[in-house]
């Protein structure tokens, strides 16, 4: 089973962006949305979903980095950034299909969700007033999607 990542129930997400504020405060000590490692996407006027790193097994962001500034943790699958090696070139940002890699404009180093390893539970999950965010594996998300389809079709 693959590692768990921050998954969003788009039926519950209101797009309030409190997850972004909670992340920025927890990780950077500031209410600055540019410093958040989770981002709310609004593909349509009525649909919102928060997106964070999916912990891809063969992570394109890691493969694309020309300076080896990113690596996958063997313990939990989290993408780790090595700030001393990152030049902010943006290749990893372009390589991520989910838009889950951001550039800290002040440090010129990329930032990626690390599931708030140091606190136990991601701040975005704790801060979501609608409980739209949770830690799930790809397999669990797929199973839930199948279950919803069967219920709607049945």
LOPATI-644547 format. One record per residue (C-alpha): x negated, y, z negated; residue number from 1; residue in one letter. Coordinates in steps of 0.001 Angstrom, whole numbers, m for minus. Layout:
! residues N
NODE, X, Y, Z, NUM, A
...
This chain:
! residues 154
NODE, 0, 0, 0, 1, X
NODE, m1248, 3460, 923, 2, X
NODE, m1698, 6195, m1692, 3, X
NODE, 1232, 8347, m2715, 4, X
NODE, 1545, 11902, m1451, 5, X
NODE, 3913, 14806, m2123, 6, X
NODE, 7059, 13982, m174, 7, X
NODE, 9946, 16370, 357, 8, X
NODE, 13650, 15534, 548, 9, X
NODE, 14723, 18067, 3167, 10, X
NODE, 18372, 17594, 2169, 11, X
NODE, 17522, 19007, m1269, 12, X
NODE, 14884, 21592, m306, 13, X
NODE, 16276, 25140, m204, 14, X
NODE, 13094, 26770, 1085, 15, X
NODE, 12683, 28842, m2085, 16, X
NODE, 8881, 28487, m1927, 17, X
NODE, 8542, 28051, m5701, 18, X
NODE, 6396, 24976, m4955, 19, X
NODE, 3930, 27236, m3120, 20, X
NODE, 3793, 29680, m6022, 21, X
NODE, 3386, 26830, m8559, 22, X
NODE, 518, 25384, m6515, 23, X
NODE, m1310, 28691, m6090, 24, X
NODE, m961, 29458, m9792, 25, X
NODE, m2142, 25996, m10862, 26, X
NODE, m5081, 25808, m8453, 27, X
NODE, m6180, 29453, m8175, 28, X
NODE, m4548, 31248, m11099, 29, X
NODE, m2724, 33648, m8775, 30, X
NODE, 719, 34068, m7241, 31, X
NODE, m765, 34225, m3741, 32, X
NODE, 1000, 32095, m1144, 33, X
NODE, m2123, 32115, 1033, 34, X
NODE, m3873, 30054, m1663, 35, X
NODE, m1224, 27343, m1868, 36, X
NODE, m1999, 23805, m757, 37, X
NODE, 1657, 23097, 34, 38, X
NODE, 3661, 25060, 2582, 39, X
NODE, 7357, 25351, 3287, 40, X
NODE, 8206, 24784, 6931, 41, X
NODE, 11459, 25972, 8458, 42, X
NODE, 11895, 24187, 11792, 43, X
NODE, 15462, 25493, 12087, 44, X
NODE, 17505, 28175, 10350, 45, X
NODE, 19180, 25591, 8120, 46, X
NODE, 16360, 23099, 7524, 47, X
NODE, 13459, 23572, 5103, 48, X
NODE, 10818, 21111, 3992, 49, X
NODE, 7651, 21483, 1981, 50, X
NODE, 4571, 19935, 3585, 51, X
NODE, 1356, 18871, 1865, 52, X
NODE, m1509, 16522, 2746, 53, X
NODE, m249, 13080, 3800, 54, X
NODE, m3501, 11325, 2837, 55, X
NODE, m3895, 9815, 6291, 56, X
NODE, m5890, 6548, 6173, 57, X
NODE, m8096, 7568, 9116, 58, X
NODE, m7826, 11279, 8379, 59, X
NODE, m8227, 13426, 11519, 60, X
NODE, m9330, 16370, 9365, 61, X
NODE, m12228, 14348, 7967, 62, X
NODE, m13203, 12977, 11378, 63, X
NODE, m13155, 16420, 12980, 64, X
NODE, m15402, 18171, 10446, 65, X
NODE, m18782, 18858, 12091, 66, X
NODE, m20502, 19421, 8718, 67, X
NODE, m19143, 16429, 6755, 68, X
NODE, m17499, 18855, 4310, 69, X
NODE, m14490, 16575, 3882, 70, X
NODE, m14304, 13031, 2611, 71, X
NODE, m11650, 10559, 1546, 72, X
NODE, m11849, 9564, m2099, 73, X
NODE, m12203, 5779, m2342, 74, X
NODE, m10321, 5849, m5659, 75, X
NODE, m7063, 7540, m4690, 76, X
NODE, m7262, 8493, m1006, 77, X
NODE, m7279, 12237, m1731, 78, X
NODE, m9147, 14352, 812, 79, X
NODE, m11997, 16032, m1039, 80, X
NODE, m13556, 19302, 126, 81, X
NODE, m17258, 19897, m445, 82, X
NODE, m17358, 23724, m574, 83, X
NODE, m21136, 23953, m183, 84, X
NODE, m20846, 22301, 3259, 85, X
NODE, m17664, 24005, 4516, 86, X
NODE, m18188, 26966, 6857, 87, X
NODE, m14489, 27576, 7498, 88, X
NODE, m14795, 26673, 11189, 89, X
NODE, m11173, 25498, 11247, 90, X
NODE, m11614, 22243, 13134, 91, X
NODE, m9922, 20330, 10323, 92, X
NODE, m7030, 22796, 10363, 93, X
NODE, m6505, 22161, 14067, 94, X
NODE, m6856, 18389, 13630, 95, X
NODE, m4137, 18072, 10973, 96, X
NODE, m818, 17106, 12584, 97, X
NODE, 1075, 18195, 9459, 98, X
NODE, m342, 21700, 8965, 99, X
NODE, m1570, 20653, 5543, 100, X
NODE, m5058, 22192, 5681, 101, X
NODE, m5468, 25913, 4965, 102, X
NODE, m8325, 28377, 4898, 103, X
NODE, m9008, 30412, 1784, 104, X
NODE, m9742, 33778, 3394, 105, X
NODE, m11842, 34949, 460, 106, X
NODE, m14166, 31955, 160, 107, X
NODE, m13998, 30935, 3849, 108, X
NODE, m13553, 27348, 2641, 109, X
NODE, m10630, 25066, 3444, 110, X
NODE, m8190, 23968, 774, 111, X
NODE, m6224, 20720, 778, 112, X
NODE, m3792, 19257, m1743, 113, X
NODE, m5575, 17096, m4308, 114, X
NODE, m2328, 16100, m6076, 115, X
NODE, m3441, 18224, m9061, 116, X
NODE, m5660, 15336, m10168, 117, X
NODE, m6815, 17288, m13199, 118, X
NODE, m3289, 17710, m14617, 119, X
NODE, m1669, 14360, m13880, 120, X
NODE, 1368, 15542, m11917, 121, X
NODE, 1318, 18006, m9016, 122, X
NODE, 2401, 21516, m10040, 123, X
NODE, 4644, 21729, m6970, 124, X
NODE, 6585, 18647, m8068, 125, X
NODE, 6970, 20022, m11602, 126, X
NODE, 7960, 23446, m10280, 127, X
NODE, 10649, 22421, m7797, 128, X
NODE, 14016, 23530, m9225, 129, X
NODE, 15954, 21165, m6934, 130, X
NODE, 13700, 18135, m7562, 131, X
NODE, 13183, 17887, m3806, 132, X
NODE, 9515, 16950, m4238, 133, X
NODE, 8135, 13664, m5522, 134, X
NODE, 5116, 11404, m5150, 135, X
NODE, 5831, 8622, m2676, 136, X
NODE, 3995, 6259, m384, 137, X
NODE, 4533, 6229, 3376, 138, X
NODE, 6206, 2845, 2971, 139, X
NODE, 8660, 4196, 359, 140, X
NODE, 9573, 7185, 2545, 141, X
NODE, 10141, 4860, 5526, 142, X
NODE, 12313, 2514, 3446, 143, X
NODE, 14429, 5430, 2197, 144, X
NODE, 14862, 6691, 5762, 145, X
NODE, 16020, 3243, 6883, 146, X
NODE, 18422, 3013, 3933, 147, X
NODE, 19940, 6415, 4735, 148, X
NODE, 20398, 5418, 8365, 149, X
NODE, 22153, 2179, 7404, 150, X
NODE, 24462, 4018, 4969, 151, X
NODE, 25340, 6685, 7555, 152, X
NODE, 25835, 4132, 10300, 153, X
NODE, 27652, 1594, 8106, 154, X
